[in-house]
Amino acid sequence: MTNRVSLIGAPSDIGAGTRGASMGPEALRVAQIQTMLESQGLHVLDRGDLRGPANPQRGPVDGYRHLEEVTQWNRAVHDAVYGELADSRLPILLGGDHSLSIGSISATARHCRERGRKLRVLWLDAHADFNTNVLTPSGNIHGMPVACLCGLGPKSLIDMSGRVPAIEAKSLRQIGIRSVDQGEKRLVHEVGLEVFDMRFIDEAGMRQTLATALESLDRDTHLHVSFDVDFLDPEIAPGVGTTVPGGPSYREAQLCMEMIADTGQLGSLDIMELNPSLDVRNRTAEVAVDLVASLFGKSTLMRREAAPEPMPSLLRVV
Protein backbone atom coordinates (compact mmCIF):
# COMPACT_ATOMS: atom_id res chain seq x y z
CA MET A 1 0.00 0.00 0.00
CA THR A 2 1.55 3.25 -1.18
CA ASN A 3 1.69 6.40 0.95
CA ARG A 4 1.23 8.58 -2.16
CA VAL A 5 -2.43 9.57 -2.43
CA SER A 6 -4.34 11.67 -4.97
CA LEU A 7 -7.73 13.30 -4.45
CA ILE A 8 -9.88 13.54 -7.59
CA GLY A 9 -13.14 15.50 -7.41
CA ALA A 10 -16.03 14.42 -9.64
CA PRO A 11 -18.77 17.01 -9.01
CA SER A 12 -21.62 15.38 -10.91
CA ASP A 13 -25.12 14.24 -9.96
CA ILE A 14 -26.13 13.44 -13.55
CA GLY A 15 -26.61 9.75 -12.78
CA ALA A 16 -28.86 10.33 -9.77
CA GLY A 17 -32.52 11.21 -9.38
CA THR A 18 -31.89 13.82 -6.67
CA ARG A 19 -29.70 16.87 -7.22
CA GLY A 20 -26.91 17.74 -4.76
CA ALA A 21 -24.25 15.02 -4.94
CA SER A 22 -22.29 17.34 -7.23
CA MET A 23 -21.42 19.31 -4.08
CA GLY A 24 -19.98 16.23 -2.37
CA PRO A 25 -16.31 16.77 -3.28
CA GLU A 26 -16.23 20.25 -1.77
CA ALA A 27 -18.03 19.07 1.38
CA LEU A 28 -15.33 16.42 1.89
CA ARG A 29 -12.67 19.07 1.47
CA VAL A 30 -14.45 21.31 3.98
CA ALA A 31 -14.40 18.33 6.36
CA GLN A 32 -10.58 18.42 5.91
CA ILE A 33 -10.04 15.10 4.20
CA GLN A 34 -6.59 16.16 3.00
CA THR A 35 -5.48 17.28 6.46
CA MET A 36 -6.72 14.02 7.93
CA LEU A 37 -4.84 11.92 5.37
CA GLU A 38 -1.66 13.91 5.90
CA SER A 39 -1.96 13.35 9.65
CA GLN A 40 -1.76 9.62 8.84
CA GLY A 41 1.66 10.16 7.29
CA LEU A 42 0.45 10.17 3.68
CA HIS A 43 1.71 12.41 0.90
CA VAL A 44 -1.47 13.90 -0.59
CA LEU A 45 -2.04 15.76 -3.84
CA ASP A 46 -5.44 17.31 -4.51
CA ARG A 47 -5.86 17.19 -8.27
CA GLY A 48 -8.92 19.44 -8.11
CA ASP A 49 -12.22 18.72 -9.83
CA LEU A 50 -12.78 17.04 -13.16
CA ARG A 51 -14.94 18.86 -15.67
CA GLY A 52 -17.91 17.52 -17.56
CA PRO A 53 -21.37 18.38 -18.85
CA ALA A 54 -23.99 20.01 -16.65
CA ASN A 55 -27.08 18.14 -15.52
CA PRO A 56 -29.69 18.50 -18.30
CA GLN A 57 -32.50 17.17 -16.06
CA ARG A 58 -34.15 15.19 -18.83
CA GLY A 59 -36.28 12.06 -18.67
CA PRO A 60 -35.08 8.61 -19.70
CA VAL A 61 -34.42 7.67 -23.31
CA ASP A 62 -34.50 3.91 -24.02
CA GLY A 63 -34.44 3.37 -20.28
CA TYR A 64 -31.40 5.56 -19.52
CA ARG A 65 -31.32 9.10 -18.14
CA HIS A 66 -28.47 11.27 -19.37
CA LEU A 67 -26.52 8.38 -20.91
CA GLU A 68 -24.31 10.59 -23.06
CA GLU A 69 -23.48 12.92 -20.16
CA VAL A 70 -22.88 10.03 -17.75
CA THR A 71 -20.53 8.48 -20.30
CA GLN A 72 -18.54 11.71 -20.66
CA TRP A 73 -18.12 12.03 -16.90
CA ASN A 74 -17.08 8.39 -16.57
CA ARG A 75 -14.48 8.71 -19.31
CA ALA A 76 -12.98 11.67 -17.47
CA VAL A 77 -12.96 9.65 -14.23
CA HIS A 78 -11.47 6.61 -15.97
CA ASP A 79 -8.60 8.59 -17.46
CA ALA A 80 -7.85 10.41 -14.20
CA VAL A 81 -7.89 7.28 -12.02
CA TYR A 82 -5.90 5.26 -14.55
CA GLY A 83 -3.27 8.01 -14.71
CA GLU A 84 -2.81 8.04 -10.93
CA LEU A 85 -2.52 4.25 -10.76
CA ALA A 86 0.04 4.26 -13.59
CA ASP A 87 2.04 6.76 -11.52
CA SER A 88 1.97 4.38 -8.53
CA ARG A 89 -0.39 6.64 -6.58
CA LEU A 90 -3.53 5.68 -4.69
CA PRO A 91 -6.51 7.53 -6.21
CA ILE A 92 -9.43 8.64 -4.03
CA LEU A 93 -12.46 9.61 -6.09
CA LEU A 94 -14.57 12.26 -4.36
CA GLY A 95 -18.11 11.87 -5.70
CA GLY A 96 -20.52 12.62 -7.06
CA ASP A 97 -23.18 10.01 -7.65
CA HIS A 98 -22.32 6.32 -7.72
CA SER A 99 -22.58 5.93 -11.49
CA LEU A 100 -19.09 7.46 -11.58
CA SER A 101 -17.65 4.28 -10.11
CA ILE A 102 -18.07 2.69 -13.54
CA GLY A 103 -15.15 4.82 -14.71
CA SER A 104 -13.16 4.41 -11.52
CA ILE A 105 -13.40 0.62 -11.31
CA SER A 106 -13.00 0.18 -15.08
CA ALA A 107 -9.69 2.05 -14.81
CA THR A 108 -8.63 -0.07 -11.84
CA ALA A 109 -9.54 -3.29 -13.67
CA ARG A 110 -7.55 -2.18 -16.72
CA HIS A 111 -4.55 -1.32 -14.53
CA CYS A 112 -4.69 -4.70 -12.76
CA ARG A 113 -4.88 -6.63 -16.05
CA GLU A 114 -1.86 -4.80 -17.42
CA ARG A 115 0.11 -5.51 -14.22
CA GLY A 116 -1.02 -9.13 -13.97
CA ARG A 117 -2.64 -8.53 -10.59
CA LYS A 118 -5.91 -9.80 -9.17
CA LEU A 119 -8.70 -7.38 -8.26
CA ARG A 120 -11.09 -7.47 -5.31
CA VAL A 121 -13.86 -4.87 -5.09
CA LEU A 122 -15.71 -4.16 -1.85
CA TRP A 123 -18.99 -2.39 -2.60
CA LEU A 124 -20.21 -0.73 0.62
CA ASP A 125 -23.77 0.34 -0.10
CA ALA A 126 -27.42 0.14 0.93
CA HIS A 127 -28.29 -0.80 -2.66
CA ALA A 128 -27.14 -3.58 -4.98
CA ASP A 129 -26.94 -1.12 -7.92
CA PHE A 130 -27.62 -3.99 -10.31
CA ASN A 131 -30.53 -2.51 -12.23
CA THR A 132 -30.75 -2.34 -16.01
CA ASN A 133 -32.70 -0.06 -18.33
CA VAL A 134 -35.36 -2.77 -18.54
CA LEU A 135 -35.71 -3.27 -14.79
CA THR A 136 -35.85 0.32 -13.52
CA PRO A 137 -38.56 2.82 -14.47
CA SER A 138 -36.48 5.83 -13.37
CA GLY A 139 -33.58 5.23 -15.75
CA ASN A 140 -31.15 6.66 -13.17
CA ILE A 141 -27.75 5.18 -13.97
CA HIS A 142 -26.51 5.46 -10.36
CA GLY A 143 -28.65 2.35 -9.81
CA MET A 144 -26.82 0.44 -12.57
CA PRO A 145 -23.03 0.66 -12.04
CA VAL A 146 -22.46 -2.90 -10.80
CA ALA A 147 -24.52 -4.31 -13.66
CA CYS A 148 -22.51 -2.22 -16.14
CA LEU A 149 -19.20 -3.36 -14.65
CA CYS A 150 -20.40 -6.97 -15.00
CA GLY A 151 -21.21 -6.41 -18.68
CA LEU A 152 -24.94 -5.62 -18.53
CA GLY A 153 -25.52 -2.15 -19.89
CA PRO A 154 -24.93 0.20 -22.82
CA LYS A 155 -21.81 -0.33 -24.92
CA SER A 156 -20.41 3.10 -24.05
CA LEU A 157 -20.22 2.13 -20.37
CA ILE A 158 -19.51 -1.59 -20.35
CA ASP A 159 -16.38 -1.56 -22.56
CA MET A 160 -14.64 1.40 -20.90
CA SER A 161 -11.86 -0.77 -19.50
CA GLY A 162 -11.09 -2.28 -22.90
CA ARG A 163 -12.73 -5.59 -22.04
CA VAL A 164 -16.29 -6.77 -21.42
CA PRO A 165 -17.07 -7.40 -18.66
CA ALA A 166 -14.74 -5.00 -16.90
CA ILE A 167 -14.76 -7.24 -13.82
CA GLU A 168 -15.94 -10.74 -13.05
CA ALA A 169 -18.85 -11.00 -10.63
CA LYS A 170 -16.74 -13.31 -8.44
CA SER A 171 -14.26 -10.49 -7.76
CA LEU A 172 -16.89 -8.29 -6.09
CA ARG A 173 -18.29 -8.39 -2.54
CA GLN A 174 -21.31 -6.26 -1.59
CA ILE A 175 -21.69 -5.29 2.07
CA GLY A 176 -24.56 -3.58 3.90
CA ILE A 177 -27.21 -4.20 1.22
CA ARG A 178 -30.81 -3.68 2.35
CA SER A 179 -32.70 -2.26 -0.64
CA VAL A 180 -33.00 -4.41 -3.77
CA ASP A 181 -35.77 -4.36 -6.38
CA GLN A 182 -37.42 -7.70 -7.22
CA GLY A 183 -36.15 -7.89 -10.80
CA GLU A 184 -32.74 -6.74 -9.62
CA LYS A 185 -32.70 -9.50 -6.99
CA ARG A 186 -33.26 -12.20 -9.61
CA LEU A 187 -30.44 -10.82 -11.75
CA VAL A 188 -28.05 -10.68 -8.77
CA HIS A 189 -28.71 -14.37 -8.10
CA GLU A 190 -28.29 -15.27 -11.79
CA VAL A 191 -24.80 -13.77 -12.05
CA GLY A 192 -23.75 -15.10 -8.64
CA LEU A 193 -22.82 -11.89 -6.82
CA GLU A 194 -21.60 -12.44 -3.27
CA VAL A 195 -23.85 -10.24 -1.14
CA PHE A 196 -23.53 -9.69 2.61
CA ASP A 197 -26.83 -7.99 3.34
CA MET A 198 -27.87 -6.48 6.65
CA ARG A 199 -29.48 -9.71 7.81
CA PHE A 200 -26.15 -11.48 7.34
CA ILE A 201 -24.42 -8.72 9.31
CA ASP A 202 -27.09 -8.88 12.04
CA GLU A 203 -26.69 -12.64 12.37
CA ALA A 204 -22.95 -13.07 11.86
CA GLY A 205 -21.65 -9.68 13.01
CA MET A 206 -19.46 -7.23 11.13
CA ARG A 207 -16.24 -9.01 12.10
CA GLN A 208 -17.28 -12.31 10.51
CA THR A 209 -18.74 -10.45 7.52
CA LEU A 210 -15.44 -8.74 6.71
CA ALA A 211 -13.41 -11.85 7.47
CA THR A 212 -15.45 -13.72 4.86
CA ALA A 213 -15.44 -10.86 2.33
CA LEU A 214 -11.66 -10.55 2.59
CA GLU A 215 -11.00 -14.28 2.54
CA SER A 216 -8.28 -15.44 0.11
CA LEU A 217 -6.97 -11.88 -0.29
CA ASP A 218 -3.23 -12.07 -0.90
CA ARG A 219 -0.32 -9.72 -1.57
CA ASP A 220 -0.92 -9.94 -5.29
CA THR A 221 -4.46 -8.54 -5.00
CA HIS A 222 -5.41 -4.93 -5.57
CA LEU A 223 -8.23 -3.98 -3.19
CA HIS A 224 -10.69 -1.33 -4.38
CA VAL A 225 -13.28 0.06 -1.95
CA SER A 226 -16.35 1.78 -3.35
CA PHE A 227 -17.95 3.51 -0.37
CA ASP A 228 -21.46 4.85 -0.92
CA VAL A 229 -22.24 6.99 2.12
CA ASP A 230 -25.80 5.57 2.24
CA PHE A 231 -24.10 2.35 3.40
CA LEU A 232 -24.36 3.95 6.85
CA ASP A 233 -27.51 4.18 8.90
CA PRO A 234 -29.22 7.54 8.18
CA GLU A 235 -29.24 8.30 11.90
CA ILE A 236 -25.52 8.95 11.64
CA ALA A 237 -25.34 9.92 7.95
CA PRO A 238 -28.44 11.84 6.82
CA GLY A 239 -26.75 13.65 3.93
CA VAL A 240 -27.55 11.23 1.09
CA GLY A 241 -30.27 11.24 -1.55
CA THR A 242 -31.42 7.64 -1.04
CA THR A 243 -31.49 6.93 2.70
CA VAL A 244 -32.46 3.43 3.82
CA PRO A 245 -33.00 2.81 7.56
CA GLY A 246 -31.28 -0.08 9.28
CA GLY A 247 -27.72 0.35 8.11
CA PRO A 248 -24.48 -0.29 10.00
CA SER A 249 -23.91 1.70 13.15
CA TYR A 250 -20.95 4.02 13.60
CA ARG A 251 -19.01 1.37 15.50
CA GLU A 252 -19.81 -1.37 12.97
CA ALA A 253 -18.66 0.89 10.16
CA GLN A 254 -15.45 1.69 12.04
CA LEU A 255 -14.71 -2.01 12.48
CA CYS A 256 -15.37 -2.57 8.78
CA MET A 257 -12.85 0.11 7.83
CA GLU A 258 -10.28 -1.03 10.38
CA MET A 259 -10.37 -4.60 9.11
CA ILE A 260 -9.88 -3.41 5.54
CA ALA A 261 -6.93 -1.31 6.72
CA ASP A 262 -5.44 -4.35 8.47
CA THR A 263 -5.00 -6.08 5.09
CA GLY A 264 -2.58 -3.39 3.90
CA GLN A 265 -3.92 -4.00 0.37
CA LEU A 266 -6.05 -0.92 -0.28
CA GLY A 267 -5.15 0.39 -3.73
CA SER A 268 -8.01 2.73 -4.69
CA LEU A 269 -11.11 4.27 -3.14
CA ASP A 270 -14.42 5.89 -4.11
CA ILE A 271 -16.42 8.07 -1.69
CA MET A 272 -19.82 8.48 -3.30
CA GLU A 273 -23.32 9.93 -3.01
CA LEU A 274 -22.60 12.52 -0.32
CA ASN A 275 -25.31 15.16 -0.72
CA PRO A 276 -24.62 18.32 1.34
CA SER A 277 -28.00 19.82 0.43
CA LEU A 278 -29.62 17.11 2.58
CA ASP A 279 -27.03 17.17 5.36
CA VAL A 280 -26.96 18.85 8.76
CA ARG A 281 -23.95 21.18 9.24
CA ASN A 282 -21.74 18.91 7.11
CA ARG A 283 -22.17 16.14 9.65
CA THR A 284 -22.23 13.31 7.10
CA ALA A 285 -19.05 14.53 5.41
CA GLU A 286 -17.30 14.62 8.78
CA VAL A 287 -18.44 11.07 9.58
CA ALA A 288 -17.25 9.91 6.16
CA VAL A 289 -13.83 11.51 6.64
CA ASP A 290 -13.54 9.94 10.10
CA LEU A 291 -14.28 6.51 8.65
CA VAL A 292 -11.78 7.02 5.84
CA ALA A 293 -9.21 7.80 8.55
CA SER A 294 -9.81 4.30 9.92
CA LEU A 295 -9.53 2.92 6.40
CA PHE A 296 -6.01 4.36 6.29
CA GLY A 297 -4.94 2.96 9.62
CA LYS A 298 -6.32 5.17 12.37
CA SER A 299 -7.44 2.76 15.08
CA THR A 300 -9.91 3.44 17.86
CA LEU A 301 -8.09 0.92 20.09
CA MET A 302 -4.60 0.82 21.53
CA ARG A 303 -3.43 -2.71 20.76
CA ARG A 304 -0.27 -4.50 21.72
CA GLU A 305 1.08 -7.02 19.21
CA ALA A 306 3.06 -8.77 21.95
CA ALA A 307 3.38 -8.53 25.70
CA PRO A 308 6.02 -5.98 26.73
CA GLU A 309 9.11 -6.96 28.66
CA PRO A 310 8.37 -6.90 32.43
CA MET A 311 9.58 -3.81 34.24
CA PRO A 312 12.01 -4.40 37.11
CA SER A 313 10.43 -4.25 40.54
CA LEU A 314 11.21 -1.01 42.32
CA LEU A 315 11.30 -2.87 45.63
CA ARG A 316 13.82 -5.36 44.21
CA VAL A 317 15.98 -2.50 42.91
CA VAL A 318 15.92 -0.87 46.33
C-alpha positions in Angstrom: 0.0 0.0 0.0 1.5 3.3 -1.2 1.7 6.4 0.9 1.2 8.6 -2.2 -2.4 9.6 -2.4 -4.3 11.7 -5.0 -7.7 13.3 -4.5 -9.9 13.5 -7.6 -13.1 15.5 -7.4 -16.0 14.4 -9.6 -18.8 17.0 -9.0 -21.6 15.4 -10.9 -25.1 14.2 -10.0 -26.1 13.4 -13.6 -26.6 9.7 -12.8 -28.9 10.3 -9.8 -32.5 11.2 -9.4 -31.9 13.8 -6.7 -29.7 16.9 -7.2 -26.9 17.7 -4.8 -24.3 15.0 -4.9 -22.3 17.3 -7.2 -21.4 19.3 -4.1 -20.0 16.2 -2.4 -16.3 16.8 -3.3 -16.2 20.2 -1.8 -18.0 19.1 1.4 -15.3 16.4 1.9 -12.7 19.1 1.5 -14.4 21.3 4.0 -14.4 18.3 6.4 -10.6 18.4 5.9 -10.0 15.1 4.2 -6.6 16.2 3.0 -5.5 17.3 6.5 -6.7 14.0 7.9 -4.8 11.9 5.4 -1.7 13.9 5.9 -2.0 13.3 9.6 -1.8 9.6 8.8 1.7 10.2 7.3 0.5 10.2 3.7 1.7 12.4 0.9 -1.5 13.9 -0.6 -2.0 15.8 -3.8 -5.4 17.3 -4.5 -5.9 17.2 -8.3 -8.9 19.4 -8.1 -12.2 18.7 -9.8 -12.8 17.0 -13.2 -14.9 18.9 -15.7 -17.9 17.5 -17.6 -21.4 18.4 -18.9 -24.0 20.0 -16.6 -27.1 18.1 -15.5 -29.7 18.5 -18.3 -32.5 17.2 -16.1 -34.2 15.2 -18.8 -36.3 12.1 -18.7 -35.1 8.6 -19.7 -34.4 7.7 -23.3 -34.5 3.9 -24.0 -34.4 3.4 -20.3 -31.4 5.6 -19.5 -31.3 9.1 -18.1 -28.5 11.3 -19.4 -26.5 8.4 -20.9 -24.3 10.6 -23.1 -23.5 12.9 -20.2 -22.9 10.0 -17.7 -20.5 8.5 -20.3 -18.5 11.7 -20.7 -18.1 12.0 -16.9 -17.1 8.4 -16.6 -14.5 8.7 -19.3 -13.0 11.7 -17.5 -13.0 9.6 -14.2 -11.5 6.6 -16.0 -8.6 8.6 -17.5 -7.8 10.4 -14.2 -7.9 7.3 -12.0 -5.9 5.3 -14.6 -3.3 8.0 -14.7 -2.8 8.0 -10.9 -2.5 4.2 -10.8 0.0 4.3 -13.6 2.0 6.8 -11.5 2.0 4.4 -8.5 -0.4 6.6 -6.6 -3.5 5.7 -4.7 -6.5 7.5 -6.2 -9.4 8.6 -4.0 -12.5 9.6 -6.1 -14.6 12.3 -4.4 -18.1 11.9 -5.7 -20.5 12.6 -7.1 -23.2 10.0 -7.6 -22.3 6.3 -7.7 -22.6 5.9 -11.5 -19.1 7.5 -11.6 -17.6 4.3 -10.1 -18.1 2.7 -13.5 -15.2 4.8 -14.7 -13.2 4.4 -11.5 -13.4 0.6 -11.3 -13.0 0.2 -15.1 -9.7 2.1 -14.8 -8.6 -0.1 -11.8 -9.5 -3.3 -13.7 -7.5 -2.2 -16.7 -4.6 -1.3 -14.5 -4.7 -4.7 -12.8 -4.9 -6.6 -16.1 -1.9 -4.8 -17.4 0.1 -5.5 -14.2 -1.0 -9.1 -14.0 -2.6 -8.5 -10.6 -5.9 -9.8 -9.2 -8.7 -7.4 -8.3 -11.1 -7.5 -5.3 -13.9 -4.9 -5.1 -15.7 -4.2 -1.8 -19.0 -2.4 -2.6 -20.2 -0.7 0.6 -23.8 0.3 -0.1 -27.4 0.1 0.9 -28.3 -0.8 -2.7 -27.1 -3.6 -5.0 -26.9 -1.1 -7.9 -27.6 -4.0 -10.3 -30.5 -2.5 -12.2 -30.8 -2.3 -16.0 -32.7 -0.1 -18.3 -35.4 -2.8 -18.5 -35.7 -3.3 -14.8 -35.8 0.3 -13.5 -38.6 2.8 -14.5 -36.5 5.8 -13.4 -33.6 5.2 -15.7 -31.1 6.7 -13.2 -27.7 5.2 -14.0 -26.5 5.5 -10.4 -28.6 2.4 -9.8 -26.8 0.4 -12.6 -23.0 0.7 -12.0 -22.5 -2.9 -10.8 -24.5 -4.3 -13.7 -22.5 -2.2 -16.1 -19.2 -3.4 -14.6 -20.4 -7.0 -15.0 -21.2 -6.4 -18.7 -24.9 -5.6 -18.5 -25.5 -2.2 -19.9 -24.9 0.2 -22.8 -21.8 -0.3 -24.9 -20.4 3.1 -24.1 -20.2 2.1 -20.4 -19.5 -1.6 -20.4 -16.4 -1.6 -22.6 -14.6 1.4 -20.9 -11.9 -0.8 -19.5 -11.1 -2.3 -22.9 -12.7 -5.6 -22.0 -16.3 -6.8 -21.4 -17.1 -7.4 -18.7 -14.7 -5.0 -16.9 -14.8 -7.2 -13.8 -15.9 -10.7 -13.0 -18.9 -11.0 -10.6 -16.7 -13.3 -8.4 -14.3 -10.5 -7.8 -16.9 -8.3 -6.1 -18.3 -8.4 -2.5 -21.3 -6.3 -1.6 -21.7 -5.3 2.1 -24.6 -3.6 3.9 -27.2 -4.2 1.2 -30.8 -3.7 2.4 -32.7 -2.3 -0.6 -33.0 -4.4 -3.8 -35.8 -4.4 -6.4 -37.4 -7.7 -7.2 -36.1 -7.9 -10.8 -32.7 -6.7 -9.6 -32.7 -9.5 -7.0 -33.3 -12.2 -9.6 -30.4 -10.8 -11.7 -28.1 -10.7 -8.8 -28.7 -14.4 -8.1 -28.3 -15.3 -11.8 -24.8 -13.8 -12.0 -23.7 -15.1 -8.6 -22.8 -11.9 -6.8 -21.6 -12.4 -3.3 -23.9 -10.2 -1.1 -23.5 -9.7 2.6 -26.8 -8.0 3.3 -27.9 -6.5 6.7 -29.5 -9.7 7.8 -26.1 -11.5 7.3 -24.4 -8.7 9.3 -27.1 -8.9 12.0 -26.7 -12.6 12.4 -22.9 -13.1 11.9 -21.6 -9.7 13.0 -19.5 -7.2 11.1 -16.2 -9.0 12.1 -17.3 -12.3 10.5 -18.7 -10.5 7.5 -15.4 -8.7 6.7 -13.4 -11.9 7.5 -15.4 -13.7 4.9 -15.4 -10.9 2.3 -11.7 -10.5 2.6 -11.0 -14.3 2.5 -8.3 -15.4 0.1 -7.0 -11.9 -0.3 -3.2 -12.1 -0.9 -0.3 -9.7 -1.6 -0.9 -9.9 -5.3 -4.5 -8.5 -5.0 -5.4 -4.9 -5.6 -8.2 -4.0 -3.2 -10.7 -1.3 -4.4 -13.3 0.1 -2.0 -16.4 1.8 -3.4 -17.9 3.5 -0.4 -21.5 4.8 -0.9 -22.2 7.0 2.1 -25.8 5.6 2.2 -24.1 2.3 3.4 -24.4 4.0 6.9 -27.5 4.2 8.9 -29.2 7.5 8.2 -29.2 8.3 11.9 -25.5 9.0 11.6 -25.3 9.9 7.9 -28.4 11.8 6.8 -26.7 13.6 3.9 -27.6 11.2 1.1 -30.3 11.2 -1.5 -31.4 7.6 -1.0 -31.5 6.9 2.7 -32.5 3.4 3.8 -33.0 2.8 7.6 -31.3 -0.1 9.3 -27.7 0.3 8.1 -24.5 -0.3 10.0 -23.9 1.7 13.2 -21.0 4.0 13.6 -19.0 1.4 15.5 -19.8 -1.4 13.0 -18.7 0.9 10.2 -15.5 1.7 12.0 -14.7 -2.0 12.5 -15.4 -2.6 8.8 -12.8 0.1 7.8 -10.3 -1.0 10.4 -10.4 -4.6 9.1 -9.9 -3.4 5.5 -6.9 -1.3 6.7 -5.4 -4.3 8.5 -5.0 -6.1 5.1 -2.6 -3.4 3.9 -3.9 -4.0 0.4 -6.0 -0.9 -0.3 -5.2 0.4 -3.7 -8.0 2.7 -4.7 -11.1 4.3 -3.1 -14.4 5.9 -4.1 -16.4 8.1 -1.7 -19.8 8.5 -3.3 -23.3 9.9 -3.0 -22.6 12.5 -0.3 -25.3 15.2 -0.7 -24.6 18.3 1.3 -28.0 19.8 0.4 -29.6 17.1 2.6 -27.0 17.2 5.4 -27.0 18.9 8.8 -24.0 21.2 9.2 -21.7 18.9 7.1 -22.2 16.1 9.7 -22.2 13.3 7.1 -19.1 14.5 5.4 -17.3 14.6 8.8 -18.4 11.1 9.6 -17.2 9.9 6.2 -13.8 11.5 6.6 -13.5 9.9 10.1 -14.3 6.5 8.6 -11.8 7.0 5.8 -9.2 7.8 8.6 -9.8 4.3 9.9 -9.5 2.9 6.4 -6.0 4.4 6.3 -4.9 3.0 9.6 -6.3 5.2 12.4 -7.4 2.8 15.1 -9.9 3.4 17.9 -8.1 0.9 20.1 -4.6 0.8 21.5 -3.4 -2.7 20.8 -0.3 -4.5 21.7 1.1 -7.0 19.2 3.1 -8.8 21.9 3.4 -8.5 25.7 6.0 -6.0 26.7 9.1 -7.0 28.7 8.4 -6.9 32.4 9.6 -3.8 34.2 12.0 -4.4 37.1 10.4 -4.2 40.5 11.2 -1.0 42.3 11.3 -2.9 45.6 13.8 -5.4 44.2 16.0 -2.5 42.9 15.9 -0.9 46.3 
